[in-house]
Amino acid sequence: MLGVDYLLSGASVTSLILASPGLSIPRWMEDAARLRKTLPPDVQETLAHHEAAGTTNTLRYRAATMQYYHRYMCRMEPWPEQMNRSHEASSGVVYREMWGPSELCATGNLMDYDRTGRLCEIDVPTLYTCGRYDEATPESTAWYRSLTPAAEMLVFETSAHMPHLEETDAYLAALRGFLDGPFS
């Protein structure tokens, strides 16, 4: 989001890498609604109950969201230490203000964010990446890519939202290849 907004503000950049982007939060939430249907029925019921009741700060809601996160955010078990450290260091205040209580429930000030109508203005080489099991679905990422001139896309086949952690060597090789491209 920041990279796209920075470029669209008139900033001069040579290229752009968009890793598992959310460039249309309404579409992101459509994907999330579809993906949450893959969760066990009791987990879906827990999520729906707490979202409707406004009790998303409970341990039961958090446990239910973790099932989603382990499928669509990071499939590694256990999660990598750097990911755990990041989550532990965050108070969650900014996340809740900007996004909402979870990836499944956008209620924050980004809930209407959508730059898809302006992706045609991106005129630098652009690489979109996502994981095969990503909450930033390959279908939505491919749609963003289709709206962006001079864009390519890579899907990391065994990753969710964190291919830089789940397939580190392949991810770094792909980024190096893109950055060493003809525009550099």
C-alpha positions, 0 to 999 in steps of 0.5 A, a space after each residue: 500500500 505504501 509503495 503504491 501510494 508513494 509512487 502515485 504521489 509522484 515519487 520517482 522510483 526505478 522499480 516496484 516490488 509488491 509482496 502479497 499486496 492488499 490494493 483493494 480492501 473490499 476485494 481482500 475482504 471478499 477473499 477472506 470471506 471465501 477463505 474463512 469458509 474453509 475453516 471448520 464450522 465451529 471455528 467459523 461460528 466462533 468468529 461470527 459470534 464474536 464479531 457480531 457481539 463485538 467481543 473480538 478481544 477474547 481468547 476464543 476469538 484469538 484462537 479461532 483467528 489463529 487457525 486462519 493465520 496458520 493456513 493463510 498467513 504462515 504455514 510453518 510450524 512452529 512459526 519462525 522466531 522473527 515472526 513471533 518476535 514481531 507479534 510479541 513486540 506489537 501492542 496491536 493498537 495501530 493495527 486495530 486502528 488501521 485494520 480492525 480486530 483481525 485479518 478477517 474483520 476490517 473495521 479500521 480506517 483502511 477498510 475502504 482503501 482501493 487503488 485498483 483504479 490507478 494501477 494503470 498509472 504505474 509505469 515502472 517495472 513491477 513485480 507482484 509476489 504471493 504464496 499459493 495459499 496466501 490471504 492475498 490470493 493468487 487470483 487477486 494478485 493476478 488481477 492487480 498485475 493485469 491492471 499494471 503495465 510492465 508487471 510480472 508476477 510470481 507465486 511461491 507454491 508452498 507459501 502462504 502470506 510469508 514467502 520471504 520466510 517460508 521459501 526464503 532462498 527462492 524468494 531472495 533469488 526471485 527478487 535478485 533476478 527482478 532487481 538485476 533485470 534490464 531496467 537496473 
